[in-house]
Amino acid sequence: MLRLLGALLALLLLPLLTAETALRINYTGDPAPGTRTRHRDALWLGHAWVDGRKTDRDVEALARRLRDTGIRDLYVHSGPLEHDGTLPPSAYKKARWFTDAVHRELPGVRVQAWLGDVLATETPDGLRLERAATRTAILASTRAVLDAGFQGAHFDLEPLHSGDRNYLALLDDLRDLTHARGAVLSVAAHQIDPLPAFHSFWGTTTGHPKWWSQAYFGQVARRVDQIAVMSYDTMQPTQGLYGGYVAQQTSLALEVTPDGTDLLMGLPFYHENRFGHWAHAETVPAAVRGVRLGLSRTDAGRARFGVALYVDFAATEADWRAYRDGWAATSPTAS
């Protein structure tokens, strides 16, 4: 019986050990020369920037921080959306002040409204994309934030299961709206299956299909101007495995993101220890090296590529230094 149990355990662990070994190997080697910022990076900002807690001095300090980096877009938390898709104006009451201040201090940097909500995909409560009235309300909320001065809308709707056709329909309508207004449409994207059809296996065993298929990621990427991979909360226990995972995710995303869409890989500018995220493993240096390795191996010359920093209020000086030294320093001229 013990031998049988041991054999069964080995059969279960062998695929995992094989996959982890492949990730560690993926972290080896040297990034190609020139795999640095293309000046298309982004930063997720907290709600304090549009609810009245920040001042002109804060914007001036932010501008000093961001000058001479590759950051072009700011995703400012301006929600969340209500479960019916509506958005109260009180949620972003200082939007016009902030966008005007950024344009004054950081000419050329775009400010996008970061909108999101919990989806009712795994619990009874939440936003339901299958309802046409909800999607219509989201369009109205997007018009409102664009009227308030934002230059784009950035959506983060979770948990969003791979293959969701209602999400694709919403993106089609949002793109028509934003392009008619000369605005940017961007999304925060789930990670891609590290193994074929892994989202199906994980969804069956846990009830939470964390990953998207690579094909579905490509369908989303073709509908937006920017797609930012949330390449953190990966469950990897060491920097080497995490960096290899980011390298793999970068390659998988590059393979299916069209040339006309900006692809951004997320960097973990926060520090937590819980299931799914270990601060000692998911570091900015490991993420940056993984991004550069994946870019080097897949499409080293791609112009529409960058990193997205999550999130401003949790970042340390070490995080900013790692971003600057590893990615933003000695950068080529923007394409």
N, C-alpha and C positions, 0 to 999 in steps of 0.2 A: 504494500500500500504506500509506504514512504517513497519507494522508488517511482511508483506511478505518479504520485503527487509532485515529486521532483521533476519528472519528465514534463508534466503538464505546465509547471511553473516555468521551466526552461523554454517551452514552446511559446508561452505568453511573453516572456521577457526578451527573447531573441530578436524579434522585429524592433522592439524599442531600443535595445542596445545597438543594433545595426544602424538605426536611424540616427541615434546620438553620436555614434562614431563618425558617420558621414558628415554631420554638422561640424564636429570638431575639425575634421580634415578641411572642410569648407572655409575655415577661419585661417588657414595657413596661406603662405605666399605673400607677395607684395602687391599693393595697389598700383595700377598703371599711372604713369606721370600724367598730370593734368586732371585727375579725377578729384576736382575740388568744386567749390561753389560755382554755379552758373548764374548767380544773382537772381534766383527764383525761389528762395527759401521763404518759409512762413513761420509765424509765431502765434500760438493760441494764447489769448489774453482772457483774464477773468472778468467777471461781471462788474467789478468795481469801477471800470473805466467808463461805463455808460449809465450808472445809477446814481451819480452825484458824489461818490466818495473820493474821486481823484480831482486834482487841481492842475493848473497850468504848470506848476513846478514839477509835478509828476510826469507830465508829458515831456517837459524839457529833459528830465533825467532819462526817460525812455529813449528819447532821440539820441542822447549821448551814448547810450548803450548800443543802439542799433546802427549808428553811423559806421561806415567801413566794414559792415558785414554783408552777407548776401541776402538779407531779409527784404522781400518786396511786398509781402502780404501779411496783414494782421487779421486774425480771426477773433473777433471780439464777442464774448458770450453775451447774447442779447435776448435770451429766452428764459426758461424753456417755453416751448409751445404748450398751449393747453391741449388736453387729450382730444379735443374736437378740431384741432388745427389752428385755432385762433391765437392771437398774441396781443396782450394788452399793451398800449403805448407806454404805460408806466414802467414797463420792463426795460425800456431803452430811452428813458426821458432825456438823457444828456448826449444822445447820439450825435446831434448836429454840432454841439460844442467839441466833442472829441474828434470827429472827422475833420472839422476845420482846423483844430489845433495840430493834428498830425500832418495835414497838408502844408501847414505853415512851417513846422519844424522838420519834416521829413518829406520834401517834395519827391514825388515818384513812388512813394509807398502807398499801397491801396489798403483800404479798410473794408473788411467784409463782416456782415452780421452772422455770427455763429448761432445757428438755431438747431434745436434738437428736442427730443422727448423719448421717453421709454415707450417702446412698442408693445402692444398686447399680443405678442407672439408666444410668450411662455407663461404669462399670468393673465388673469381676467381683466385687469386694469391696464390702461395705457391707450396710446394712439393707434387707431385702426386704419391702415392704408387701404384696406379693401372697400372702405366707404367713400363713394364719390364725393359726398358732401365734405368729408374731412380733407380730401385732396384739394377741393375747391377753396376751402378755408386757408390751407397752407399757401396757395397761390396769392390769396388776398393779403396774408401776412407778409409775404415776400414783397409785394408791391409797396406795402406800408414802410418796410425798413429801407427800401430803395428811395422812397420819397423822403425819408428822414436823413438822407445823405450818404448812406453806405454805397460802396461801389461794387458790391457783390453780396451773394448769400452763400454761406457755408453750412451744409447740413450734416448732422451727426445723429442718426436715428438707430437706436439699438434696443434689443438684439434683433438684427436684420438677417433672416435666414437666406441662405444661398438659393437662387432661383426665384425670388419674390418678384412676380410680374407687376404687381401693383406699384412697387417702388420704381421700376423702370418706366411705367406709365407716368408717374409723378415727375420723374426726371425729364421726360420728353416735354411735358407741359412747362416745367420750370425753365428749361433751356429756351423755349420759344419766348417766354416772358423776359428772362434776363438779357437775351440777345437783342430783343426789341428795344430794351432800355440801355444798351451798350454796357451792360454789367457782366460780372463774372459769376459763373455757377461752379461751386466746388463742393466736394463731399469728403467726409472721413470714412475710410473703407476698412472693412474687416480684413484680417489676414487671409492668405491663400492656403489651400490644402497643402501641408508639408509632405503628405503622401497622397496618392491618387484616391479620391472619394473619401478622404478622411473626415469631412464634415458629416457625411452620412453615418459613418461608424460612430463618431463621437456623439452625434445627435441621438442615435439609437440607444447608446449605453448611458448617456448622462441627461438626455432631454434638452441639451443646450448645444446645438451645432455651431460652435464658435467660428469656424472657418467658412470661407466661400470657395467654390470651385474656381479654378483658373479661368474657365470659360465665362462664368458669371461676372467675375471681376472685369474681364474685357468688355462685357456688355455694358457695365456701369461706366467704365472709363470712356467708352465711345460716346457717351451722352453728356459729358461734363467738360468744363475747361480745365479743371484741376481735380486730381484725386490724391488724397493723402492717406497712406497706409498707417494704421494704428499698430506699428511694429513694436509693441511693448505689451506687458502682461502675457508673457510667452510660456511661463512655467519652467523656463530653463534655469538650472541651478548654478552655472558657472559663467564667467565672462566669455570663455572660449566657445561654449555651446551657444550662448546668446548671440555672440557676434557671428557665428556660423549660420545661425538661424536667420539673422537679419540679411546676411549675404544671400542666402537662399531665397528669402522673400523678395529681395531687390531684383534678383534675376527673374523670378516667376512673374513679377509685376511688369518688368520691362518687356517681357516676351509678348504681352497681350495689350499693352497700353499704346494707343495710336500715337504717331509722331506729333499730331496736333494737340495733344492733351498734356498738360504739365503733370508729371508723376513726382510726388514727394514722399519720402520715407520718414516716419516719425522717430524722433529722438526722445528718450525718457528724461525730461527735466523735472523729475519728482522722485521721492525716496520713500518707499513703503516696503514693509515686509508682511506678506500675506500669501495665501495660496494663489499661485499664478504669477506672482511678482516678487522677486528677491532683489533688494537694492544693491547688494554686493555683486550681483551678476548682471543685472540690466543697467549698465553704466553708459554714459555718453561716449567715452572713448571706444568701448566695444561696439556700440551701435555705429559710430562714424566709420570705424575700420571695416565693419561688415558691409555698410553701404558702399564704400569705395571698392571693396573686393567684388561685390556683386555687379557694380557698374563696370568695373574693369573687364570682367569675364563675359559680359553680355552685350553692352553697347557703350563703350567708354567715351565715345564722342557725342552722345546724345545731349542736345542743347536744352530741351524742355524737361529738366530734371532738377530736383532739389531735396532739401530736408525740411521737416516741420518740427518745431520745438514745442513740447508739451510738458509744462505749462508755465507761464511767466511767474505766478505768485509762489511757486514751489522751487524755483530754480536757485542754485547756489552759484557762488563765484567760480567754483571748480567746474560746474556744468558749462557756464559761459566760456571759460578758458578752453575747455576741451573742444567745444564747437569752433571757436576761433582758430585754435592751433591745428586741429585735425581736419577742418573742412573749409573755413572761411579765409584762412591766411594764404598769402601768395597765390591768390586766385587769378584765373585768366579773365580776360575781358568778356563781358556778357555778350551772348549771341543774340 
